[in-house]
Amino acid sequence: MAADRAVKRKRKGSGSTGQGGGEVFLRQRTDPRSERRFEPKASLELGLTMLGMSVAALLAGAGVYGMWFRGEEAGAHPYAPYLLVAAVLLGAAAGLFGQWSMKPLRVGDAGVGIENGPGEIERIGWHDVTRLLLTETALTVQGSGTAIAIPLRTHLPAASRVLAEARVRVPARAADIQEGALPLPDDAAGEVRALEPPQVAGLRCKATDKLIAFEADARLCGRCGEVYHKDGVPSRCATCTAPLG
């Protein structure tokens, strides 16, 4: 998890030490941030869906030919209507119950994100995470009014990374999940990417509720990403209790 570890700064002076042996997690908006991008692994469900649609297309082609293109003398084939019905039923089943979308996931300093399209990423910041729920099939990251479900069959490396990061960044949100429930994250998994500075103008300080009118006035918790005004930074993060100095 070294690539996604929060930037830490040494506490000045020889005063009292906080968590991390005297290190603080306060960060500027322009400090480097990164995340990992995980491509989904092809699954059996996707293969069966594609196979079903391919078979449906072949049945439809054969049915259409048998009904209307055999020539006037030969007439319609007696099995052609059954082929068309089978094609419709198989295509409908694949469309309704098949697995189609396997979207890439992002995990890092900005939280957990899912790519819904080119340039469109839906994110849940670590400070917005309310709970992590693990089932036999998926790890679900729940936020305020939204959730991201991570299927274990196609995204196990990403799910392992999310759980491991959550235990460090917002441990209370993952307290219900037993240790060892998922394998440890692989540091070689996922493509490490740099993150742009966050857009924070117009947000309010978590501690004082003061409006952040200028982005230069913002300060961030390097552990959970919570946002503070430079004049209202508490000694510890209000969300994850990381020492901010």
Secondary structure as UniProt FT lines:
FT   HELIX           2..4
FT   STRAND          9..10
FT   TURN            19..21
FT   STRAND          23..24
FT   STRAND          26..28
FT   TURN            29..30
FT   STRAND          34..38
FT   HELIX           44..68
FT   TURN            72..74
FT   TURN            78..79
FT   HELIX           80..97
FT   STRAND          105..108
FT   TURN            109..110
FT   STRAND          111..117
FT   TURN            118..119
FT   STRAND          120..124
FT   HELIX           126..128
FT   STRAND          131..134
FT   STRAND          138..142
FT   STRAND          147..151
FT   HELIX           152..169
FT   HELIX           171..174
FT   TURN            175..176
FT   TURN            179..180
FT   TURN            187..188
FT   STRAND          191..194
FT   TURN            201..202
FT   TURN            206..208
FT   HELIX           215..217
FT   STRAND          218..221
FT   TURN            222..224
FT   STRAND          227..229
FT   TURN            230..231
FT   TURN            238..240
//
